[in-house]
C-alpha cells in the first residue's frame, strides 16, 4: 500500500491544481469573476514579492530594477 508521502510525491501537482481549481470556482460562484481574478492577481504578486525577499534580493533591488537611475 502506498504511503501518503509517496502519493503526494507522485500526484502532488494534480492534488494542488484540483484544490486551487475548486477554490477558484467557489470564489467565482460566491464573489464573482472579477473579484476572484483580482484575488488571484494579488496572491501572485504577494508570492512573487515574498520569494524575492526570501532570495535576499530585497525590495531595493526590485525598486532599482523597475525604476533605474537616469
N, C-alpha and C positions, 0 to 999 in steps of 0.2 A: 504494500500500500504506500502511496506517495505521501510524503510529509508536506505540511503546509509551506515550509520554506522552498521545497523543490517545486511545488505547484506555482508559487509566486515568482520563482526564478524563471520558469518556463512560460508562464502566462501573465506575468505582471502588467505588461503593456495593455493587454486585452482587458484585464480587470480594471485598471486605471482609466482606460478610454471609455469603458462602459459606464463606470461611475460618473465620470465627467459629463458624458452624454446624458445620463439620467438627470444629473444636477442642472445642466443647461436647459433641458426640456422642462423641468419643473419650474425654473426661473421664467422661461418664456410663457408658460401657462399662467403663472401667478402674477408676474410683474410686467410682462410684455417683452417684445423682441428688442426694442432699443435699450431698455433698462438692463436686460441680460447681456447684450453686447457691450454696453458701457462697463458693466461689472467685470466682464472678462478682459476688456482692454486695461482697466485699472489693475486687475490682478496680474496681468502680464507685465505691465510697467513696474509694478512693485517687485515682482520676482526678478526682473532684469536689473533694477537698481540694487536690490539686495545681493544678487550674485556679484555685481561689480564691487560692492563693499566687502563681500567675503573674499574676493580675489585680491583685495587690498589695492584696488585701482583708485578707490575713493571718488568722492563727488567733485573734488577739484580737478582731477584728470578728465572727468566727464564734462565739466564746465568748459575747460580749455579745448576739448575736442569739439564741442558744439559751437563755441564762440572763440575761435582762435584770435590771438592778439594781432593787431594791424601793423 
